[in-house]
């Protein structure tokens, strides 16, 4: 698309640069962005050094006060203009998401539509009641409490849904009057950072309120440690989340961690097998299984396990693997060689220990096919580890207590799904699961802008983003009193 005579997002404008009080050269050099499906170079972005982060933190702290002082309606106008820009450039953004993150176009559409929902919901956040009148301690006195912006929010973003996850934090944080330092993952710095900056830039967000600082672990550590950053929001692996928490805790910052999961789909003996298997296939094979909410265990009643597994294999074998831009392709490559090797190692080690591959199980470069395993026991990596790939371990059970015990047999506690012909029965099982989210007769992978998203155990630190939980995350209480008489 061409805007004011320039093609959007005007790559020449940001090539080799970071976004920090405008597009500028970085102290950390540059990095090449590569398309996983082809190996072709897509772009060159700047890499933010600790010096860049320190400069951005100071500038954001200066800008945060003015931004918070603006009327909520003024902040809302920026969000509305950002939504309009997103709609206008959705085709271009979808193409970047597909090429950079290797998801099919439907995955790009999902990120765009869910991002729009985040912006829309954030508009409502800006006008919520912000405080309370308390009972005063003396006659005629005044006692008030209200929420104020937390200040500067540091966001460390993952590669698997880079555009959506950036907006999931930015929309509410900005709506509530905060400034943001956004560090996109080095694998997806354009769709997870550059495009977001361009949208808010076009929408007229005041200079200095948003900084986009691509880079790796060194950059992320600098964001987490920066003294101007009052809160760190991290989405990624539990291992990396622990390190972010360690660094951020030195400054006594608020920390929001959305981490991994070993999520189960439980199929009770009265479930619709075809519907459950379809939900299981979508939950495990969608975007090559590279989602914290993907199904990592298929826990199926012994009376149904053969029919369910046959249906799951059938769904896996109908999926066409290839370049996600190609017509009819439903599964693309995984994001990197490191990720492909990790999936391969987990499957091969589990097979060596006695698991059986019913379909898939052999990769071609970055392309790992939808894979179904049975004969899985609790000592195998396919059972214990978060695979983050298109691999479905199937485990039979004989009673509901055993199914619940299998689903809860993990340090994680993010999400789950329960399938049954009886919603009350499924709900009773769901209530016994140690997860932050659970879905009845549906996929495990769901989110909504108005819902508190997050997990238990090592899936997070109990924080939530979404709905009114965002108000709690991105503001803090202030109390003020005045005496009735002096």
Residue pairs with C-beta under 8 A, 6 or more apart in sequence:
1 7
1 8
1 88
1 89
1 91
1 92
2 8
3 202
6 13
8 89
8 92
8 198
9 89
9 92
9 194
9 195
9 198
10 198
11 43
13 23
14 23
14 45
14 194
14 197
14 198
15 43
15 44
15 45
16 25
16 30
16 44
16 45
16 46
17 23
17 24
17 25
17 26
17 45
17 46
18 24
18 26
18 45
18 46
18 47
18 48
18 52
18 211
18 212
18 213
18 214
19 193
19 194
19 197
19 201
19 210
19 211
19 212
19 213
20 48
20 52
20 55
20 56
20 59
20 211
20 212
20 213
21 56
21 59
21 207
21 208
21 211
22 207
24 46
25 46
26 46
26 47
26 48
26 49
26 52
27 48
27 49
27 51
27 52
28 46
28 47
28 48
28 49
28 52
28 215
28 219
29 46
29 47
30 44
30 45
30 46
30 47
31 44
31 45
31 46
31 47
31 186
31 189
31 214
31 215
32 41
32 43
32 44
33 41
33 42
33 43
33 44
33 45
33 100
33 187
33 188
33 189
33 190
34 40
34 41
34 42
35 41
35 42
35 99
35 100
35 102
36 101
36 102
36 332
36 333
36 334
36 335
36 336
36 366
37 99
37 102
37 322
37 323
37 324
37 325
37 332
37 333
37 366
38 323
42 99
42 100
42 190
43 189
43 190
43 194
45 189
45 190
45 193
45 194
45 214
46 214
47 186
47 214
47 215
47 216
47 219
48 56
48 183
48 213
48 214
48 215
48 219
48 222
49 215
49 218
49 219
49 222
50 218
50 219
50 222
52 213
53 181
53 213
53 219
53 222
53 223
53 226
54 222
54 226
56 181
56 211
56 213
57 152
57 181
57 223
57 226
57 227
57 228
57 229
58 228
59 208
59 211
60 152
60 179
60 180
60 181
60 208
60 209
60 211
60 228
61 151
61 152
61 179
61 228
62 208
63 179
63 206
63 207
63 208
63 209
64 149
64 151
64 152
64 177
64 178
64 179
64 209
66 206
67 75
67 174
67 177
67 178
67 179
67 206
67 209
68 148
68 149
68 177
68 178
70 177
72 126
72 127
72 175
73 126
75 126
75 174
75 175
75 177
76 123
76 126
76 127
76 175
78 174
78 200
78 203
78 204
78 205
79 119
79 122
79 123
79 126
79 171
79 174
79 175
79 203
80 119
80 123
81 202
81 203
81 204
82 119
82 199
82 200
82 202
82 203
82 205
83 116
83 119
83 120
84 203
85 199
85 202
85 203
86 93
86 112
86 115
86 116
86 119
86 199
87 116
89 195
89 199
90 112
93 108
93 112
93 163
93 191
93 195
94 105
94 108
94 109
94 112
95 108
96 190
96 191
96 195
97 103
97 107
97 108
97 111
97 112
97 162
97 163
97 191
98 104
98 105
98 107
98 108
98 324
98 325
99 325
100 162
100 187
100 188
100 190
100 191
101 107
101 159
101 160
101 161
101 162
101 187
101 188
101 191
101 335
102 288
102 324
102 332
102 333
102 334
102 335
102 366
103 287
103 324
103 332
104 287
104 324
104 329
104 330
104 331
104 332
105 324
105 325
107 286
107 287
107 324
110 164
111 161
111 162
111 163
111 164
111 191
112 163
114 164
114 168
114 447
114 449
115 163
115 164
115 167
115 168
115 171
117 448
117 449
118 164
118 167
118 168
118 171
118 172
118 449
119 167
119 171
120 449
121 171
121 172
121 449
121 450
121 466
121 467
122 171
122 172
122 174
122 175
122 470
123 175
125 172
125 175
125 176
125 470
125 471
126 175
126 176
128 468
128 471
130 146
130 147
130 475
131 144
131 145
131 146
131 147
132 144
132 145
132 146
133 143
133 144
134 143
134 144
134 145
134 479
135 143
136 142
136 143
136 481
136 484
137 143
137 481
138 483
138 484
138 485
139 484
140 483
140 484
140 485
141 481
141 482
141 483
141 484
142 480
142 481
142 482
142 484
143 479
143 480
143 481
144 479
144 480
144 481
145 477
145 478
145 479
145 480
146 477
146 478
147 176
147 471
147 475
147 476
147 477
147 478
148 177
148 475
148 476
148 477
148 478
149 176
149 177
149 178
149 474
149 475
150 178
150 230
150 231
150 254
150 474
150 475
150 476
151 178
151 179
151 228
151 230
151 231
152 178
152 179
152 180
152 181
152 226
152 228
152 229
152 230
152 231
153 169
153 173
153 178
153 179
153 180
153 181
153 229
153 230
153 231
153 232
153 233
153 474
154 180
154 181
154 183
154 223
154 224
154 226
154 229
154 231
154 232
154 233
154 248
155 166
155 169
155 170
155 173
155 180
155 181
155 182
155 183
155 232
155 233
156 183
156 220
156 223
156 224
156 232
156 233
156 234
156 235
156 236
156 244
157 165
157 166
157 169
157 182
157 183
157 184
157 185
157 192
157 193
157 235
158 165
158 185
158 192
158 235
158 236
159 185
159 187
159 188
159 192
159 335
160 287
160 290
160 291
160 292
160 335
161 291
162 184
162 185
162 188
162 191
162 192
162 193
163 191
163 192
163 195
163 196
165 192
165 235
166 182
166 184
166 192
166 193
166 196
167 196
168 449
168 453
168 465
168 466
169 180
169 233
169 465
170 180
170 182
170 196
170 200
170 210
172 465
172 470
172 471
172 473
172 474
173 180
173 233
173 470
173 474
174 180
174 200
174 205
174 209
174 210
176 470
176 471
176 474
176 475
177 475
178 474
179 208
179 209
179 210
179 211
180 209
180 210
180 211
181 211
181 213
181 223
181 226
181 229
182 193
182 196
182 197
182 210
182 211
182 212
182 213
183 193
183 213
183 214
183 215
183 219
183 220
183 223
184 192
184 193
184 194
184 212
184 214
185 192
186 214
186 215
186 216
187 335
187 336
189 214
193 212
193 213
193 214
194 212
194 214
196 210
196 212
197 210
197 212
200 210
213 219
213 223
217 240
217 243
220 244
221 243
221 247
223 229
223 232
224 232
224 234
224 244
224 247
224 248
224 253
225 247
225 248
225 250
225 251
227 251
229 248
229 251
229 253
230 253
230 254
231 253
231 254
231 255
231 256
231 473
231 474
232 244
232 248
232 253
232 254
232 255
232 256
233 256
233 258
233 465
233 473
234 240
234 241
234 244
234 245
234 255
234 256
234 257
234 258
235 258
235 259
235 292
236 244
236 259
237 259
237 260
237 386
238 259
238 260
238 411
238 412
238 458
238 459
241 257
241 259
241 460
244 255
244 257
245 255
245 257
245 461
248 255
249 255
254 473
254 476
255 461
255 463
256 460
256 461
256 463
256 465
256 473
257 460
257 461
257 463
258 292
258 453
258 454
258 455
258 459
258 460
258 463
258 465
259 292
259 412
259 414
259 455
259 458
259 459
259 460
260 292
260 386
260 388
260 412
260 414
260 458
260 459
261 292
261 293
261 294
261 296
261 386
261 412
261 413
261 414
261 415
261 455
261 459
262 296
262 297
262 384
262 385
262 386
262 410
262 411
262 412
263 283
263 293
263 294
263 295
263 296
263 297
263 412
263 414
263 415
263 416
263 417
263 435
263 444
264 295
264 296
264 297
264 298
264 299
264 406
264 407
264 416
264 417
264 433
264 444
265 276
265 279
265 280
265 283
265 295
265 297
265 298
265 299
265 416
265 417
265 418
265 419
265 444
266 299
266 300
266 403
266 404
266 407
266 416
266 417
266 418
266 419
266 429
267 273
267 276
267 280
267 298
267 299
267 300
267 301
267 304
267 308
267 419
268 301
268 400
268 403
268 418
268 419
268 420
268 421
268 425
268 426
268 429
269 301
269 303
269 304
270 420
270 421
270 422
270 425
271 301
271 304
271 419
271 420
271 421
271 441
272 419
272 421
272 441
273 304
273 307
273 308
273 311
274 311
275 419
275 441
276 308
276 419
276 441
277 308
277 311
277 312
277 314
277 315
278 311
278 315
279 417
279 419
279 441
279 442
279 443
279 444
280 295
280 298
280 308
280 312
280 392
281 312
281 315
281 316
281 370
281 392
282 443
282 445
283 293
283 294
283 295
283 417
283 443
283 444
283 445
284 294
284 295
284 296
284 298
284 370
284 390
284 391
284 392
285 315
285 316
285 319
285 331
285 370
285 390
285 392
286 294
286 443
286 445
288 331
288 332
288 333
288 334
288 368
288 389
288 390
289 387
289 388
289 389
289 390
289 391
290 334
290 335
290 339
290 388
290 389
291 388
291 445
292 414
292 459
293 414
293 415
293 437
293 444
293 445
293 446
293 447
294 388
294 444
294 445
295 392
295 417
295 443
295 444
295 445
296 386
296 387
296 393
297 383
297 393
297 395
297 406
297 407
298 308
298 312
298 392
298 393
298 394
298 395
299 395
299 397
299 403
299 406
299 407
300 308
300 309
300 394
300 395
300 396
300 397
301 396
301 397
301 398
301 403
302 396
302 397
302 398
305 374
305 394
305 396
308 394
309 358
309 372
309 374
309 394
312 372
312 392
312 394
313 358
313 359
313 372
315 370
316 359
316 360
316 369
316 370
316 371
316 372
316 392
317 359
317 370
319 330
319 331
319 369
319 370
320 328
320 329
320 330
320 331
321 329
321 330
321 331
321 332
321 367
321 369
321 370
322 329
322 332
322 367
323 329
323 332
324 332
331 369
331 370
331 390
332 367
333 340
333 365
333 366
333 367
333 368
334 340
334 343
334 366
334 367
334 368
334 389
335 366
336 366
337 366
339 388
339 389
340 363
340 365
340 366
340 368
340 389
342 388
342 389
343 363
343 368
343 387
343 388
343 389
343 390
343 391
344 363
344 368
345 381
346 381
346 382
346 385
346 387
346 389
346 391
347 355
347 357
347 361
347 371
347 373
347 382
347 387
347 391
349 380
349 381
350 373
350 376
350 380
350 381
350 382
350 383
350 393
351 357
351 361
351 373
353 377
353 379
353 380
354 375
354 377
354 380
355 373
355 374
355 375
355 376
355 377
355 380
355 382
355 393
356 373
356 374
356 375
357 371
357 372
357 373
358 372
358 373
358 374
359 369
359 370
359 371
359 372
360 368
360 369
360 370
360 371
360 372
360 390
360 391
361 369
361 371
361 373
362 369
363 369
368 389
368 390
369 390
370 390
370 392
371 389
371 390
371 391
371 392
372 391
372 392
372 394
373 382
373 391
373 392
373 393
373 394
374 393
374 394
376 382
376 383
376 393
376 394
376 395
377 383
378 384
378 409
380 393
382 391
382 393
383 393
383 395
384 410
386 412
395 406
397 403
397 406
400 429
403 429
404 429
404 432
404 433
407 416
407 433
408 432
408 433
408 434
410 457
411 457
411 458
412 455
412 457
412 458
412 459
413 434
413 435
413 436
413 455
413 456
413 457
413 458
413 459
414 435
414 436
414 437
414 454
414 455
414 456
414 459
414 460
415 435
415 436
415 437
415 438
415 439
415 444
415 445
415 446
415 455
416 430
416 433
416 435
416 437
416 438
416 439
416 444
417 438
417 439
417 440
417 441
417 442
417 443
417 444
418 426
418 427
418 429
418 430
418 433
418 438
418 439
418 440
418 441
419 426
419 440
419 441
420 426
420 429
420 440
420 441
423 440
423 441
426 440
426 441
427 440
430 438
430 440
434 456
434 457
435 455
435 456
435 459
436 453
436 454
436 455
436 456
436 459
436 460
436 464
437 446
437 453
437 454
437 455
439 446
447 453
447 466
448 466
449 466
449 467
450 466
450 467
451 466
451 467
452 464
452 465
452 466
452 467
452 468
452 469
453 464
453 465
453 466
454 460
454 462
454 463
454 464
454 465
454 469
456 462
463 473
464 472
464 473
465 473
